[in-house]
Amino acid sequence: MEIAVLGPLELRADGGETVPVAGARLRTLLLLLALDAGRVVSAERLIDGVWADDPPAAAGNALQALVSRLRRAGLAVEAMNGGYRLAIEADRVDAHLFTRLAPVDPSAALELWRGELDFPDVARAEAVRLEQLRDTARRQWLAAEIGTRDTVPELEGLVAAHPLDERLAALLMRALRAGGNPGRALEVFEQVRRSLAETLGADPSAELTELHMSLLRDEPAPARGNLPAEVSSFVGREQEITYLLNEIRTNRLVILLGPGGSGKTRLSVEVGAKVPGEVWRVELAPVTDPAEVPQAVLNTLVPRGQPILDVPGRVPLGETLDRLISAVAGREMLIILDNCEHLIAAAAQVADALLRAAPGVRLLTTSREPLGIPGERLCPVEPLALPPVGAAAAIASGFPAVRLLLDRAAGFTLTEENVEAVVRICRALDGMPLAIELAAARLRTLPVSVLADRLADRFRLLTGGSLLLPRHQTLRAVVDWSWDLIDEPSRRLWRRFALFSGGADADAVERVCDTDLEVLGGLVDKSLMVLGPDGRYRMLETIREYGLEQLALAGETESQRLALAAWLIELAGEADPQLRAADQLVWLRRLAAEHDNLHAAVRAAIEAGDTVTGAALVARLGWYWWLSGHRSEGAVLAAGVSALPPDGVDRDELALVHTYAAINGLEGALPLERVEEEFRRARDTGAHSQAAHPALRMIGPLSVMFDDRNDPEAGFRMTEPLFHDPDPWLRAVAKMMTSQLRLNFGQSPEVAEREMREALAGFRAIGERWGIGFTLSSLGDMAASAGDFAQAVIWQREAIALVSEVGVREDLPQMEVKLAHQLWLAGEAAEARTVLKKAKAAADEINLPEVNASVAYGSATFARMEGDLEEARRSMEAAVRLMRHPAAVPQFRAITMSTQGLVDAASGDLGAARTCHEEAMEAAMSSRDSPVIAVVLVGIADLVLREGNPAKAAFLLGAADAVRGSKDKAVPDVDRITAEARAALGSSAFDEAYTRAATVTAATAAAAADMDV
């Protein structure tokens, strides 16, 4: 909501439409609360304002009734001790916005004023203050407008209303002279002189008298500045302008800091154009001798007489400063010192002298580093805001970086087809205005997609026109300028730091780059690095690319790659065991801070064919990938190292490479055949029960799941020795794996639950959140299978909270689908839909086949059970398409095709349903996963029931429970199929058919279902 009080009272909704506020008393209450927005207004003041001298008997109750009416209008009015507070941002009330803007942007402030103020008597003082502020703002605005348009009519009206106001008279006289009417200006002086004498018995002020004498001498109006007229629009810095105008008003020395091409000069001109009074810009870029800085400023402010050059016999520097100080004495002005970075000491000397000697002077400077004098206000010029990756055209077009590109690229239109390339360009160029403008010029001759693809060669590609300053004509020239201004230690740090693609903290910089904090701080001061609030140093991508070029020219690329890799290997090695202990979150955050550097180092090792370094990194990062939501990316990196020649690699590290390629590739990042191959290579390379790393001692039992699913005892034989492993984490994992194996092979659910509880206790003892979360989720599944849906929901919620805390993104959507299903079973359908919607959003972001398919399956199951077969069909089409992915494991394919069969059968297409169930059974049998086979048998029971064979349906329900080893009350459709088959057969015949299936096993399930697979 917005409230306008500078004129007739208006309440506006966010869309701009007016909200009615009926009644004078209600409008008065709103006005009084708005004038003190965000502050408590006493009930006594509100009652006085609303009812004046005639309050009602129960004034407090009447006031409360009015407040309730405001709340119904959509306003947040809070009852406080002794009064009420309007909870609204101050800038949403035009009076407060006007007060803030009036000193810094009088033109914008005056646009808010819509008419006469209608304030109650208790707010009369506030009305007077606002009127005075308006008068001051109007004078500042008119003073700035003189010479740019005809301001005489407005000033004549003001002088007529205020005949004794000498400052208004002076403004009118200057406007008349600027308009070519000095004679009329002299008449104005005479009228004011007579009015002062007759009314006050006083003479005109010295300022007005001097203006009068200037007119009599026929002197031209003094210039009020030299700001250039820009030929292009200004884009994307509206908030910065308002901020800087306020900074200039409250600080006498403001420094715009930023690297070359960040838009400092243009921003300074735009800010200067909005400052009332004299504004002079001094361009220091052409000045090469520090001794010439005072003369350059003097020549700008006093462009007459002979220049003083630094040659034999010239005026000494001190005398030049004296003349400069004399030139500004008694004047109020803003001086813009542009491009100070190559003359820092001289610019600082001049600035300090001007500020000390001329109280009316304010300075706005642009530089790549501070001047280093007392009182300077540093204002970094940030890159233009960038759109997120994947932004649609409508969203991207609202970001300043894109707006600038579109504005400068004549004839280019943003569309859904080209927005991806446009976003890539803006992000690759860091939102730097000069680079974006150079890129826009290239769009006249290059397709936008080609330009986006070739920005790796940005220094050759981005060149500009001859009208630019020499150092701005190419992107390379901009950065060359910075390179040339620094010493060799700073250059060495620049090029070496460029290898940190994700930034670094001070310790890493010192160790990897062989530098010290003084050199590091110098690059920050020169805007070549940025120190973030997280304590990490970063470079803009263009600066970093230049540094990489210089690193290659210095012949240090390979040595620095190895130095950075060595530091990262040490860090990751220290972190790895902690990721399986109580300090897991601390070390996950530590590695997350180095994530980009770690992955870049692995990629660099792969590109260099350096298996030793690549393997050392992967061996220490595999579990981080699993826990932190980077399994897909980690699997690809591990597979890349796995494909390198293994010469000279530590055997355990090589085995870990294969292990982590397999584990992280399980959910779709790698084809299933590749996952199985990596498991085998891990086992053959060095994974065994006596290996040093717990992941290698674990890989044997895991590989059994892929190699020998017919022999459950093989998995138990390999896992149970780990119950006594010296590593407590591995002991808990072994219990967890054994429990899962027991369920997979249809063994006792009671034993499996006991082992899972033991695993949970083990993980809790060491504080390992992923293990706690995984075991809780499994226990939730077991509770749901047993029919205890309320307990299942409790455990699943706790599991999700823990896994979210760790950051395991890939597991969350599937856990949320399970929670949604368990909520639905518990009768909480509305909340179940909310959770499922959240799971879908998370799955879309992760975009792994099995994760997306599991959510699509969950959506289809909900829709089918609620009778929405069209929605179920749409969801299943997506799931089936995803399960055709080569990385999909057979369990997911089986469940997906079974659900598709249920949808087809419910729709009446029994032929299509049978085809789906046959494919589901084939996938389930290949998985040898008993619970999955049981789910498929239930689906086939539905089919044969619809085909008119209730006895076969009863038999298949019995087969499902026999294969699973227990009843599963969480499987949809079982109750419905049971009820319909029992009704058709009678209880005795149903029980006989059900019991007859007790000997069916996972191996004989397909035959029992008459499925030829």
N, C-alpha and C positions, 0 to 999 in steps of 0.2 A: 504494500500500500504506500501511496505518496500523499502528502498533505501540503496544500498550497494556501498560505495565509497572506502573501504579498499582493493583496487585492481581494476580491470576493472569495470567501472560504470555499475550498474544493477538496474533496476526498476522492482519490483516484485509485482504482485497482491496478494490479501489475500490468494488465493489458492496455491501460490508458483510459478505460471507460470510467465515467464519473459515477461515484457511489452516492446516492441521495443521503443528505444529513438534514432531516426535517426538524424545524423548530429553532427559534433564536437561542434558546437556552442550551440546547444540545450543541449548536454550532459554537457557542461561547466556551462551553466545557472543552470541546475538541481543540479549539484555538489555544486555550490556556495550557492544556496538557502538551500540545505540540511545541509551544514556545520553550518548554522545559523537557523536550524529548529525552528519554533515558534517565531523567532525574525525578525524584519524588516531589510532588506538589502537595502542599498541605491542604487538608479538607477545608480549613478556614479560608484560605486564599481562593479556592475554587468556589465555595459558597458565596463569598463576597463578589467574585467576578460574575457569577451566573445570576444572582438575585439582587445584587447591590444592597440597598437599604431595606429591602422587603423580603427577607428569607422566610420560607414556610416554617411552621411550628416544628415539624420533624425534618429539619434541613438535611441531616445526615442520611436519612432514609431516602429522601427525594434525590439527593446527590447519587446515592447508590443505584437508584432506578435509572438515572441518566447514564451512568457508567455501563449498566447492563445493556442499554440500547446501543452504545458505542461498540461493545463486544459483539453484539449481533450483526453489526455492520462489518465485522471482520477485523477489528482492531484488538491488539493484545494490551489490555489495560489491567495492570496488576495492583491489587490492594496491598498497601504497605502500612507500616506503623505510622498512623497519623495522617495518611493521605493516599494518593494514587500515583502510579508511574506508568507512562505510555512506553511500552517496550518496542521501540522502533529505532533504527539507525538515524542519527542526527541528519545525515545528508538526504534523507527521504522527506525532510521538512524544508521547504524552499527558503525559509528565513535563516536556517542554520547554514544551508548551502551558500546562500547569498553572503553571509558573514564571512565564510571561508574564502570565497572567490573574490570578493570586492577588492582586497588589497593587491591581489596577484593577477587577476584577469577581469578588470572592471567591465569589459564588454560583455563577457559571458554572464557576469553577475547581474548586470542591468536587464538582460533579457528575461530574468526571472520575475521582474517587477511588472505586475499586471494592472494595477490600479490603486485607488486610495485605500489606506489601511483602515480597517474597522475593528479596532481593539477596544475591549472594555476598559473602564477607568483604572482598574488594578494593574493593567498592562500598559498604561500610558507611557511610562518611562521606557519600556522596550520599544514602543512605537517611535518615540523621539530618537532613540539610539539608531534604529534602522533608517529613519529618514535622514539623519546626519551622515550615516555611512553611505547612503545612496547619493547624497549630494557630493561627498568626497569622491566616490567612484565615478560619478558623471564628469566631474572636473578632470580627473586623471584621464578618462577616456577621450574627452574632447581635446585635451592637450596633445594626446598622442595622434589624434586625427587631423590636427591642423597641418595643412600642406598636402594631405592626401584626398580631401574632399572639402566641400563648402560647409563649414561649421558655423558660419556667421549667423544665420537665422536662429539657431538654437542658443548661441551665446548672447545674442541681442535680447531674447526673451528672458534669459537668466539675469542679465544686467539690469533689465527693466524691473525685475522682481526684487533685486538686491542692489540698489543704486550706490551703496556705500562699500560694496565688496571690491577691494582693489585687485585681488587676484583674478576675479572674473573679468574685471575691466582689462587687465593685462592680457588675458587670453583672447578677449575680443579684439584688442588692438593688434595682437600678433596674427590673428586670423584675417583681419582686414588687410594687413600688409602682405601676408602670403597670397591673398586674393587679388593683389594689385590695386588696392584702394587705401594708400597711406593717408590721404587727406581726411577721409572719414575716420581713420584711426586717431588723428590729431583732435578731431571734434569730440571723440569719446573721452580722450584725456581731459579736455577742457570741461566737459560736463561733470566728470567725476571730481575734478579739482573744485568746481563751484559747489557741488553737493557737500563735499567734505568741509569746506570753509563755512558754508551757511548752516550746516547741521551740527558739526562737531567742533568747528573752529580749528581745524587741523589742515596740514599740508599733505600732499601725496607722499607715499613712501619712496625710499631711495630707489627700489626696483622699478616702480612705475615711472619715476622721474627719469631714470636712465633709459628706459624704453622710449620715453617721449623725446629725449635728446637724440637718440639713435634715429628716430623718424625725421627729426629736424635736419640731421646731418645727411639724410637720405642714404643711410647705410643699409645694405641688403640684410635680409633676415639671416641670422646665423644658422648654419647647417645644424640639423638635429641628429645627424648620424650618417653612416655610410654602409648600412646593411645592403647586401646585394639583393636584387629582385630575382627570385628563383624562377626557373622555367619549367619545373616539374612539381607535381603535387607532393605533399608531405604525408607519409603513410605510417601508421602504427605506433606513434609515440605520444598519444594524446594524454595519457595519465602521467607520463614522465614530464611533459611540459608543465602541467599544473603543479606537480611536485617541485620542479626546479624553480618556478616562479615564487613559490613560497620560501624555498631555500634562499633565493637571492634577496628576498625581502628581509629575512632574519639573519643572514650571514653576509659579510662584506667580501669574502673570497670563497667562491664555489669552483671546484675543479671537476670537470667531466673527464673521467678516466676510462680508458678502453684501448684495445689493440687497434692497429690500423684497419680501416674499413668498417669500423663499428658504427659509424654515423655520428661521431662527436661534432664535427664541424656543422653539419646541417642542423643538428639538434640545437646547437648554440645559436644559430641564426634564427631559427623558429622561436626560440625562447626570447631572444633579444627583441624580436619584432613585436612581442606582446608586453614589453616593459615600457611604461610611460616615460617620456623625457628623452634625453640624449642617449644614444647607444652607438658606440664606435667599435668597429672590428679591426684588429691589428693582425695581419697575416704574417706569421713569423717563419713559415716554411722556406721562403726564398733567402732568409737571413742565414748566413753561414758563420759569421764572426760574432761571438758573444758580446763583444764590445759595441756592436751596432744595434743591440736591442733597444736601449733608451732612445736612440735617434729614430728607429723605426716607429716607435710609439708616438714620438713627438711629431714626425712627419704626417702621421695619420690624423692626429688631433689638431695640428696647426699646419695645414697643407699650403704653406706659403713661405717665402724666404729661402735661403740657401741651405741645402743639407750639410750636416757636419760629418765628415768622413774620417775614418781612422787612418790618417796619413800624417806625415810630418807636418807639424804646425796646426793640427786640427784642435778643436775645442776639447779640453780634457773631459773624460767620462763624467767626473763629478759635476762639471759645469753643465753638461747635457742634462743630467738628472735634475739639476737646479732649474733649468729652463722648462723641463717637462713639468715639474711640480708647480712652477709659476703658471703654466698654461692651464692647469686643472684647478688651481686655487679658487675656492668659492663656488665652484660649479658642482652640480649634481648630475652624475652620469653613470652609465654602465659601460665598462671597457671589456671587450672580449679579446683575450690574448689567445690566438688560435695556433695550435701546433707548437707546443713548448718543449717537446721531449728531447730535442737535440741541443737545446739551449737552457737546460734546467737551472743552472746556477745563475746565469744572467737574468733569466725571466723571474726567478725568485727574488733577486736583488731589486729589480724594478718594481715588482708587485709590492714588496715590503715597503719600499720608499713611498709609493703612491698611497698606500693604505694609511701609513703613519702621518703623512703630511696633508692629505686631502680627505677630510671626513665625509664629503659628499660623493666620493668615488666608490663604486663597487666593481669587483672584478669577477668575470666568468672566464675560466681558462679551459682549453682542451689540451690534453696531454696523455702520454702513455704511462706516465709515472707522476707521483705527487711532487709539488714544489718543495715541500718540507719546511714550511714556515708556520709560525703559530697562527691559529685561527682559521686555517684552511678547512673547508668542508668538502670531503671527498664524495663524489657521486659517480659510482661506476655506471657506465653505459652498457647495459646488458644486450645480448643478441635479441632479435625480434622473436616473439613467441612462436613456437613451432607446433604444427598439427601432429597428432599421434599417428603412428604407423597404421595404415588401414582405414584412415578417415575417409568418409564419403565426401563428395564434392561440396555439398551444402555445409558440412562441418568445416572442412579444410579452408573454404573461402573466407571464413571468419577470422582466421589467424593472420596476424600482421605480416609474417614472412611470405605467406601465399599472396596476400593482398598486394604487397610490394612487387612481387614477380608479375602478377597479372597487370598491375598498373604500368609497369615499364615495358612489358612485352606487347607491343602494338599489334592488334589483330588476333591475339591469342585468347581462346576461350576455354575456361575450365569445364571439363565434362567428367562423367563417371568413367569414361574410357581412359582419360589421361591423368586423372587425379593421383593415381599411384606414383607415376613418374614425377609429377610436380612435387608431391610430398617428399619423395626421395631426394630431389634436388635441394629443396629447402633444408632438409635435415642434414644432408651431406655438407652443406655450406654453413652449418651452425647458425642459421638465421642472421648471418652477417650482411648488412645492407649492401655494401659495395660488391661483395661476391654475388649476391642475388641480382643486382643490377647488371653486372657483367654477364651473368647467365641469361638474363632476360634478353639482352642484346643478341646473344647467340641463337635464340629461338627464331630469329628472322631467317637463319640459314640452316638450322638443324632441327629435325623432329625432336619433340620433347623426350621421347623414350631413348633416343640415341644420346642426347645430352646427359640424361640421367645415368646411362650406362658408362659413359666415358669420363665421369668426374674424377676418376682415379688419376687422370692426367690433367687435373684442374689448372696447374700452373701454365701449361701450354695452351689450354683451351680458352681460358677466361681472359680476354683482352678487351680493352675499351677504346673510346674515341680520343682524338687528339686534344679535345677541349678540356679534358681532365688534367689535374696536376700530374707531372711526370710520374710520381710514385704511385698514382692511382690509375694509371692507364692499363696496367695489368695486375692480376692478383699476385704474381711473383714480385713485381716491383714494390707492392705494399709491404710484403713480408721481408724482402731484401732490405728495405729501409730500417726495419727493426733489427735485423741481423747485423747490419753495419754499425749500429749505435752501441753494441755491447762488446765487452772484452772477451778474451779467449776462454777463461774459466766459465763464463756465462754461456758461451756458445757450446762448450763441451757438455754442460749440463742440459742445455736445450736438446741437442741431438740425441743424447743418451736417454733422457726422460721420454723421448718420443716413442720408445718401445712400450711404455706403459699405456696400453690401449684403454685401461680402466682407471687411470689415475693411480696415486700412491700416497702413503703417509710419509712423514719426514724420515722415519727410520729406514724405510725401504729405499727412499731416494738417496740417502747418504750411503747406504751399503752397496746398492746396485750401480749407482752413477759415480761413486768415488768423489763426493763433493761435500760441502759443508752448508750449514744453515744460512750463512751470510750470502753466499751465492744464490741459494734457493730463494731467500727473501728478496734479492735483487730482481729476479725474474718475475716475482709476483708484483713488485713495485712498478715494473715496466709493462705490466698488463700482458705478459707472455704466458703467465700461469695464473690460475685462480685457486685460492684457498677456500674450500667449501666449508659450510657449517659442521660437516662431519669430520673435519680435520684432514681431509685428503686434498692433494694438489692435482689439478687437471689442466689440460691444454685444449683449446679449441681444435677441431679436427684439421683445419687448414694449417694452423701453426704446427700441429703434430706431423702432418704429411711433409711439410718443409723440413722439419727436424730429421725425419727418416731419410730424406734425400741427402742431407748433410752428413748423416751417419754413414751412409754408403760411400760418399765422397771421401770421408775420413778413413775408410777401410775398417770401421769398427762394428759393422752389422753383426757378424758372426760372434765376435767376442762378447758383445753386449747381449745377444740372444742367450748365450750360455750363462752369462752372469745373472740375468734375470731369471732364467730357468732354475739355476742353482738355488736362488733365494726362495722361489716358489716351491721347489721340491722340499726344502727344509721346513717351510711353513706348513705345507700339506701333510708332511710326515709327522709333524708335531700334533696336527689336528686329528689325524685319522683315528687313533685309539680313543680320543675324547668324544668322538661322534657316537660311540657305543657306551657312553657313561653319563653321569649326572650333569656334566657341563656341556652337554650336547648342543643346547641352544646358543651358548656363548661361542662355540667354535663354528657352528653353522653361520652365525653372523660374520665371524672373522673371515671365513672362506667366501661368503657371499660378497663381501667388500672387494675381494680380489677375483671375483668370478670372471670378469672380462679378461683380466691378465692371465689367469690360469688357462682359459680356453684358447686364448691367442697363442700361448706358449706351446700347447699341445699341437695346434695347427701348424705353428712354425716348425716344430720338430718333424711333423709328418712331411711338410714341404721340403725340408732339408734332408729327408731320409735318415734322420737321427733317431734310430729305434731306442737307443739307450736312454736318451732324455725323455722321449715320448712314453716309454714304458714306465720309467720312474714316476712320471706325473700321473699317469692313469692308475698305477698301482696304489697311489695315495688319494685319488679323487673318486674312485668308484662308488664308495659308500656315501660320499657327499652327494653325488648325482642321484642316488637312490632316494635319499632323504629329502633333498631340497627341491624336488619337482623338476629336475633336469635329466630325467632318465633317457628321454629320446635323444637329446643332444649328446649326452654322455655315451650312449651306446654307439652312436655314429663315430665319435672321436675314438673310442676304444677299438672299434672295428677297423678304423684307419690305421692305428698303430699295430693292431694284430696282423694286418696285411703286409707290414714292412718285414724285411729280412731280419731274422732273430739274432744275427751274429753279435756276440759280445754282451748280450743282455743277461742280467741276473735271472736265474731260472725261476725263482719265486715271483719276481716282478713280472716275468712273461706269463706265468700261470695266472696271476692276478689280472693281467690285461684280458686274457680269454674269459676269466670268470666274470669280470664286470661288463664285458661286451655281451655275454649271455644274460646275466641277471637284468641289466638295464634294457636289453632288447626284448624282454619277454612280452611287453604289452603293445608291440606293434612297430617299434622303431626299426627292427630288423626282421627279415623273413624267418619263419619258424625253422626252416632247414638250416639257416645260418646260426640261429640260437643253439640248436642241437649240436652243430659242428663246434661252436665255441665251447660248449660244455665238455665235449669229448676232448678237445685240445687242452682245456684247462686240466682235466684229470690226467691226461697223458703227459703233460709238461711238468707238473709238480704239485698238483693238488692231492694231498694224502693226509692221513690222520695224524702224522707227526710234523706237518708243515708249521712254520713259525706263525703265519698269519691266520686268524680264525676263519676268514673267508675261504681259505684253501682247505681247511679241515672240514668245512661245511659242504664243499662242492661235490664230493663223492656221493653223499645221499641225494643231493639235488639232481645229479645227473641220472640216477636210477629212475627217476620219474619219467625221463625221456627214453631211456635205453631198455628198461625191462619192467614194463607195467604189468606183466602177467604174474610176477612173483613178488607179492607184497612183503614176504619175509626178507627179501634182499634189502629193501629199503630200511626195514627195522634193524636188520643186522648191522647196517652201516651207520645208522643214526644213534642207536642206543649206547655205544661206547662214548659218545659225546656227552652223555648225562654226567660223566665224571671228569669232563675237561677242566683244566685249570682256569679257563676264562669263563667268568660267571655269565657273561652275555651269551656265549656260545652254548652254555648249558641250557639257558632259557630257550634259545632258538631251537635246540635239539628237541626239547619237550614240545614246542609249538609245531615243529615239522612232523613229529611222530603222531601228534593228535590229528593233524591234517591228513597224513597218510592213512590213519585208521578210518577216517570218514570217507576218504576217496575209495577205499577198498571195502566199504560196507561193513566195517567191524563195529564193535560195541560203542554206541554213542556215549554211554555212561563212562567208559574208560577214557574215551577221547576228551570228554569234558573235564575229567579229573586231571588229565595231563595238561590240558589248556590252562586250567587254574594254577597248576604248578609253574607253568611258563609265565603266567601273569605275575605270580609272586616273585619269580626270579627277576623279571624286568623291573618290577616296583622296587626291589631291593637295591638295584644299581641306578634307579632313576632314569631309565632309558625310555623316552616317551613314545618313540615309534613302536617298540615292542609292546608297551602297555596298550597303546591304541589298537594295534593289530589283534592282540589276543582278546581285548574287550569286544571288538567287532565280531570275532569268531564266536565268542561266548554269547553275544547277542543273537547270532544266527542259530546257535544251538537252542537258546531259550525259545525263539520263535518256532523252531521245529517241534519243540515239546508243547507248544500252545501257550506259553507264558509271554504274551505279546507286550505286556506292560514292562516286564523286566528287560525284554529285548530292546525296547525303546530307550530305557535308561542306560543300558550298556552302550548302545549304538551312539547315543548323544555324547557320552563321555569319550568314546573312541574318536569321534569326529572332532571334538574340541582339542584333544591331544594331537591328533595328526595335523590339524590346522595350525596349531602352535609350532609344530616342527616345520611345516611347509611342504608336506608331501602332496603336491597338487594332483598327481595322477591317481592317487587312491581316493581322494575326496568325493568325486562325482559318483563312483560306484558305491561308496559307503553311504552317501546321501540317498541313492536309489534304494538301498536296503532299508534305510531308516524310513523312507517314504512308504515302502511296502509294509513294514512293521507297524507304522502309524495307521495305515489303512486297515490292517488286520485288527488293530486295537480299537477301531471305530472312530479314529480321528481323520476323517477323509479330507476336510478342508486344509488342515495343517500338512497332510501328506502331499496335497497338490502344491502347496507353497514350497515344500522341501524339494519336490521333483523339479519344479521350475528353476530353483537355485542350482540343482545338479546339472540341468541342461545348459545353463549359462556357463558354468565352470567347464563342462565338457567341450563346449564350443571354443572356449579359450585354449584349452589344451590340445584339442584336435588330434587325438590318437584314435585309430580305428576301433579298438576294443572299448575304449572309454566312451566314445560316441555311441557305439552300438549298444552298450549296456544301458545307457540312458534312454535310447530309442526303444529298447526292449521294455524298460520300466514304464515308459509312457504308453506303449501299446497295451501292456498288461492292464494298466489302470483303465484305459479307454474301453478295452474289451470287457472287463468285469462290470463296467458301468453301462454297457450296451451301445457305446459309440463306435460302431464297427468301421465307419469311414476314417475316423481319427486313428483308430488302431491300425488300419491298413496303411495309412500314410506313414505312421511311425515305423511300421515293420518294413515297408519298402526301403526306408533309410537304413535300418539295421541290417537287412539282407544285403544291401549294396555294400555296406562297410565290411560285412563278414566275408565278402569275396576277396578281400585284401589278402595278399600272400602271407602277411604277418599274423593273421588271425589264428588263434589256437582252436583246436577242434571243439573244446568245451563250449566256447562262445558260439561257434557255428551251429552246434547241435541245439542249444537253447533257442537261438534265434530262429532256426528253421522250424522247430517245434511250435514256437509261438505263432509263426506265420501260418502253420497248418491249422492251429486252433482258430485263427481269424478266418481263414478260408472256409473251414467247416461251419463256423457260426454264420457265415454269409451264404451257406448252401452249396458251395462248390466243393463237393466231397472228393472229386477226382484230383483237383489241385491240392487239396489238403493231404491226400495220401502221398502224392509226390513229395511234398514238403516233409512229411513224417519219415519217409524212406531216407531222404537225405539227412535228416536229423539223426536217425538211428545209425547211419553209416558213420557220421562224424562222432557220435557218442561212443560207438564201439571202438573207434580208433583212439579215442582219448583214454579208454579203460577207467573212466572216472565214474564210480558207482552212483553218486547222487545225480550226476548229469544223465546217466542212463535211466535212472528212475524217473526223472522229470519227463524224458522223452516217452517212456512207457505210459505215463499218465495222459500225455497228449494223444497217443494212439488209442488209449481206452476211450477218450472222448469221440474219436473218429468212429470206432467200431460200434459204439452206442448209437451214434447218429445213423450208422448203416443198418441198424436193427439187430444188433447182436449183443444184448445186455450181458449174457453169460461170459462172452469173451472180454467185455469191459470189466466185469468183476474179477476175472482171472488176471487181467493186466494190472489192475490196482493191487492185487496181492503180489504180483511179480515185482512191481515197483518197490513195495515195502520190503520184500525179500532181498532184492538187490541192494537196497539202501541199508538194510539191517535194522530198520525201525520205521515207524510211521513218521511222516513229516507233515505237521498241521499247518505249515506255512506255504505249502504248494497250492496255488490256485486251482480251482475246478474239482478237487478231490471230493469235497462234500457234495457238490452238485451231481457229479457222476455217480457217486455212491448212492445218493438218494434215488436218482432215476433208475439205476440198475436194480436196486433192492425192490423198488415199487413194481418193476416189470417182472422180476423173478420170484419175489417172495424172499423172506429173510433166510429160510433154510437153504434154498438153491443158491442164493447169493453167497452165503457163508461157505458152502461147499466149493463153489468155483474159486472164491478168494483163497481158501485154504489149499486148494490143489496146486497153487503157484508157489508154495513155500520152498520148493527145491530149485527154483530158478536162480541162476547166478548172473553176474555181470557177463560172463563168457557166453551164456546161453540165452541172453535176453533177446537178441535179434530173432533167433529161431522161435522163441516162445511167442513173439509178437507177429510171427509169420512174415517177417521182413527179410527179403533176400538181399543181404548186404555182404 
